[in-house]
Amino acid sequence: FSGADAEEKIRRLTIRSEELLPHNAEILKFCLEFFSLGMRDADIRSEVTRLCEKRIAESRAIIREGIQSGTFKRVDPDSAARSLLFLSMGFFLVHFCSDIDFDLSALHQKTVKY
């Protein structure tokens, strides 16, 4: 995301998820299965923790940048970054593990303001 401001970086993150799903569903399902193995295997749990910490750190940096520039409201960057991770993981869990039908593009347009 080099050269982009914080708002654009967050927008790109949300769009990336929307674009990845239709073309990489099987890979994303595998990732979800891999993550679930972390409940039983300490080595996998360590790797999943590392991946989640990396995603939180990336989001936290973008949020801090947005706060400093005045683009984002003053919030706790760590809590906001963790919330973004939880929301995205929850989305994939519900999408792949239930028959709840929703249009990701429509949901994205309703919840993300540009």
C-alpha positions as CSV (number, residue, x, y, z in Angstrom):
1,F,0.0,0.0,0.0
2,S,2.9,2.3,-0.4
3,G,2.0,5.9,-1.1
4,A,-1.6,5.5,0.1
5,D,-3.0,7.3,3.1
6,A,-4.5,5.5,6.0
7,E,-8.1,5.6,4.7
8,E,-7.1,4.2,1.4
9,K,-5.1,1.4,3.1
10,I,-8.1,0.3,5.2
11,R,-10.3,0.5,2.1
12,R,-7.9,-1.7,0.2
13,L,-7.8,-4.2,3.0
14,T,-11.6,-4.6,2.9
15,I,-11.7,-4.8,-0.8
16,R,-8.9,-7.4,-0.9
17,S,-11.1,-9.7,1.3
18,E,-14.0,-9.2,-1.0
19,E,-11.9,-9.9,-4.1
20,L,-10.1,-13.0,-2.6
21,L,-13.2,-14.9,-1.6
22,P,-14.7,-15.9,-5.0
23,H,-11.3,-16.9,-6.5
24,N,-9.6,-18.5,-3.5
25,A,-12.4,-20.1,-1.6
26,E,-10.7,-23.5,-1.3
27,I,-7.5,-21.9,-0.1
28,L,-9.4,-19.8,2.5
29,K,-11.3,-22.9,3.7
30,F,-7.9,-24.7,4.1
31,C,-6.6,-21.7,6.1
32,L,-9.7,-21.8,8.4
33,E,-9.2,-25.6,8.9
34,F,-5.5,-24.9,9.7
35,F,-6.4,-22.2,12.2
36,S,-8.8,-24.6,13.9
37,L,-6.0,-27.2,14.4
38,G,-4.4,-24.7,16.7
39,M,-6.9,-25.8,19.3
40,R,-5.1,-29.2,19.6
41,D,-1.5,-28.6,18.3
42,A,0.9,-26.2,20.1
43,D,3.1,-25.8,17.1
44,I,0.2,-24.8,14.8
45,R,-1.2,-22.6,17.6
46,S,2.2,-20.7,17.7
47,E,2.1,-20.2,13.9
48,V,-1.5,-19.1,13.9
49,T,-0.6,-16.7,16.7
50,R,2.3,-15.3,14.7
51,L,0.0,-14.8,11.7
52,C,-2.7,-13.1,13.8
53,E,-0.1,-10.9,15.5
54,K,1.3,-9.8,12.1
55,R,-2.2,-8.9,10.9
56,I,-2.9,-7.0,14.1
57,A,0.4,-5.1,13.8
58,E,-0.4,-4.1,10.2
59,S,-3.9,-2.9,11.0
60,R,-2.6,-1.1,14.2
61,A,0.0,0.8,12.2
62,I,-2.7,1.9,9.6
63,I,-5.0,3.0,12.4
64,R,-2.3,4.9,14.2
65,E,-1.4,6.7,11.0
66,G,-5.1,7.6,10.4
67,I,-5.4,9.0,14.0
68,Q,-2.2,11.0,13.6
69,S,-3.4,12.5,10.3
70,G,-6.9,13.3,11.7
71,T,-8.6,10.9,9.3
72,F,-9.7,8.5,12.0
73,K,-11.3,9.1,15.3
74,R,-9.1,8.8,18.4
75,V,-9.6,5.2,19.4
76,D,-7.3,2.6,21.0
77,P,-5.4,1.3,17.9
78,D,-4.7,-2.1,19.5
79,S,-8.3,-2.7,20.3
80,A,-9.5,-1.5,16.9
81,A,-6.9,-3.7,15.1
82,R,-7.9,-6.7,17.2
83,S,-11.6,-6.0,16.4
84,L,-10.8,-5.9,12.7
85,L,-9.1,-9.3,12.9
86,F,-12.0,-10.8,14.9
87,L,-14.6,-9.4,12.4
88,S,-12.7,-10.8,9.4
89,M,-12.2,-14.2,11.0
90,G,-15.8,-14.3,12.1
91,F,-16.9,-13.5,8.6
92,F,-15.0,-16.4,7.1
93,L,-16.2,-18.8,9.8
94,V,-19.9,-17.9,9.3
95,H,-19.5,-17.9,5.5
96,F,-17.9,-21.3,5.2
97,C,-19.5,-23.1,8.2
98,S,-23.1,-22.1,7.7
99,D,-25.8,-21.7,5.1
100,I,-26.4,-18.1,5.9
101,D,-26.7,-16.4,2.5
102,F,-25.4,-12.9,2.0
103,D,-23.8,-10.9,-0.7
104,L,-20.4,-9.8,0.4
105,S,-20.4,-6.9,-2.1
106,A,-23.7,-5.6,-0.8
107,L,-22.6,-6.0,2.8
108,H,-19.4,-4.2,2.1
109,Q,-21.2,-1.2,0.5
110,K,-23.6,-0.9,3.4
111,T,-20.9,-1.0,6.2
112,V,-17.8,0.7,4.7
113,K,-17.9,4.4,4.0
114,Y,-15.4,6.0,1.6
